[in-house]
Amino acid sequence: MATLTPRSLETRTVDHLIDGRDVSSVSGKRFATLNPFTEQKLAEIAEAGPEDVDKAVRSARRAFEKGPWQQTSPWERGRLLWRVAEIIRTRSNELALLDALDCGKPLKDNLHGDLPLCVRIFEYYGGVSDKVRGSVIPGENGFHNFTLREPYGVIACVLPWNYPFLNACIKLAPVLAAGNTAVLKMAEKTPLSTVELGKICLEAGIPPGVVNVVNGGPQVGAALVSHPLIDKISFTGSTATGKAILKAAADRIVPATLELGGKSPSIVFESANREQALAGVLFSAFFNAGQICTTGSRLLVQESIAEEFLQRLIERVMSLRLGDPVSEETDIGPLVDASQLERFHSYVRVGISEGARLLFQYQDSTPKTGYFAAPVIFDSVRPEMRIAQEEIFGPALAVMTFRDEAEAIRLANSVSYGLAASIWTSDLNQAFRMARSVQAGIIWTNTVECWDPSVPYEGHKQSGFGEDFGLEAYYTYTKSKSVFLNTSGNKLAWGR
Ligand code: NAD
């Protein structure tokens, strides 16, 4: 397979991947994906219409019903997933570069964070595929009752742009481990690495048609999730889109997993190890320019240490380097596109107009090109303000102080989201109490943004439902079947 370089990408055209082949759109339409650092066109992408979506879904349906995939033993499926992991490991440099160019994510974060995790995800689900069992349930004399777990069939995976390759791997590995086939649709802002993932699956020996990828925007996503041959929807993205997708799922009574937005708090108590808490809050608020679903976009800090903590936090933010995502020096790259940058600026204006104080704004020079957002910290924030309630998806931190644990819990739970929280304390009893009281699907204690494929997570409240990761994700891509087997030779059922 040819090695990607920034130059080879400039002239690249990328098609859909349908039935194991590169396929252009029936309409011939294409759209451009931009490099958010250079603001120049990176590649031309085939743009799907409903007829292309239909082709992709039918390909996945054929592969599920008639292809060799159903006959592939769970053990063999596992082996294929391990091969995918191996190819990702071998091609990590190139895949890291692809997301850096397409998304603006710093190359070093992709290389040392996302890619090793993607490898582990495929290894984990490779190991899972032949280890999950049904159960035998004691019944009446003469009855042998048991349950089976079966794949749903064709899974529609609709994905966001903020961690393109990682988000695609998180969905695809358990989908395949459970024996389903898939149609993936990545956000139109960052399509390149998802198409590459489909090709890696083929190279690993996964049969054509098992993994299909279509490209395009919301209309393509809408056509996919409402297609009559889709058996389950797995979505990661904003809460607003999640609601639209749930309506489409309701129309056809298909199940949906929804991983949605967040407004996660970092909660710092006076007993916290300061160095650890500072590093955690900095990372959680500004890493990937605040474009993580679990970004710690609210800092709740105990009043007694607030002034000193904020002073030291500002010093650390000032030392961050904004720049070319491909440079090893860069801590923060550009936002993904001009619309995200405008959204960020509009929230800064909203914060000021609502009466929050712009405590800090990053002043260092930013590169000449690129959609760079200067990190900001607001204090004097009230919980009802929009900057404390809404997902900004940029490097903006809203700071509130609390007097005691009860107030910290009240503030933490004062939003409609419930995705994640980090708690910084050296009091173990307090850590346990907080873990139980904070309404979020992931609680990190004295750590943050810590991911492990064997540990499941699920959003609470408006952050969605259904797990990613863990055995739980495997189960979400299977349905149960209950079998009553009457071996008595005469009676029909209990009492008859
Ligand atoms: P988005 O909701 O705008 O788009 C996500 C995907 O849905 C894209 O592929 C888009 O084309 C598609 N889409 C849009 N409208 C659709 C419709 N009506 N029907 C079907 N598909 C449609 O989200 P985004 O801006 O790409 O990503 C950012 C969001 O993703 C943030 O809210 C972030 O918190 C969330 N996110 C959540 C998690 C998680 O695990 N909870 C992880 C990453 C990102």
Boltz pocket constraint, residues with backbone or C-beta under 6 A from the ligand:
constraints:
  - pocket:
      binder: B
      contacts: [[A, 158], [A, 159], [A, 160], [A, 161], [A, 162], [A, 163], [A, 167], [A, 185], [A, 186], [A, 187], [A, 188], [A, 216], [A, 217], [A, 218], [A, 219], [A, 220], [A, 221], [A, 222], [A, 223], [A, 225], [A, 236], [A, 237], [A, 238], [A, 239], [A, 240], [A, 241], [A, 242], [A, 244], [A, 245], [A, 258], [A, 259], [A, 260], [A, 261], [A, 262], [A, 292], [A, 293], [A, 294], [A, 391], [A, 393], [A, 419], [A, 459], [A, 463]]
      max_distance: 6.0
